[in-house]
C-alpha cells in the first residue's frame, strides 16, 4: 500500500468524513451519512484504492536516494 493522498486532499477527506458521520449520528441526514467512514479512513491511512486504479496521486513523489 503506497501513499497516494496528499496533505490538502487528506485534510478535506477527514473533515468531510467527520461531518457526514456526525450528521448521520444526529439524525440530520439518513443512514447514508455513515458512508463518511470511507473518506475518513482514506484520509487517515493516506491511501485511496480508486486513486490507485486510476493512476492518480495528489501527494508529491519521493525522490529516490
C-alpha positions in Angstrom: 0.0 0.0 0.0 1.7 3.2 -1.2 0.7 6.6 -0.1 -1.3 8.4 -2.9 -3.3 11.1 -0.9 -1.6 14.4 -0.4 -1.9 16.9 2.5 -4.8 19.0 1.4 -6.7 16.1 0.0 -6.1 14.3 3.3 -7.5 17.2 5.4 -10.6 17.6 3.2 -11.3 13.8 3.3 -11.0 13.7 7.1 -13.3 16.8 7.5 -15.9 15.6 5.1 -15.9 12.1 6.7 -16.3 13.5 10.2 -19.1 15.9 9.2 -21.0 13.2 7.4 -20.7 10.8 10.3 -21.8 13.5 12.8 -24.8 14.5 10.7 -25.9 10.8 10.4 -25.4 10.3 14.2 -27.5 13.4 14.9 -30.3 12.2 12.5 -29.9 15.3 10.2 -29.2 13.0 7.2 -30.3 9.5 6.7 -28.2 6.3 7.3 -26.3 7.1 4.1 -24.3 9.7 6.0 -22.3 6.8 7.5 -20.6 6.5 4.1 -18.4 9.2 5.6 -16.3 6.5 7.0 -14.8 5.9 3.5 -13.3 9.4 3.1 -12.3 9.4 6.8 -10.4 6.1 6.5 -8.8 7.1 3.2 -7.6 10.3 4.7 -6.3 8.7 7.9 -4.4 6.0 6.0 -3.4 8.3 3.1 -4.3 5.6 0.6 -7.2 5.7 -1.8 -7.9 2.5 -3.8 -9.8 4.4 -6.5 -6.7 6.7 -7.0 -4.6 3.5 -7.4 -6.9 2.1 -10.1 -6.9 5.5 -12.0 -3.2 6.2 -11.5 -3.8 9.4 -9.6 -1.5 10.8 -6.9 -2.1 14.0 -5.0 1.0 13.7 -2.9 4.4 14.7 -4.1 6.6 11.9 -5.4 9.6 11.0 -3.2 12.9 11.3 -4.9 15.0 8.1 -4.9 18.2 8.2 -2.9 
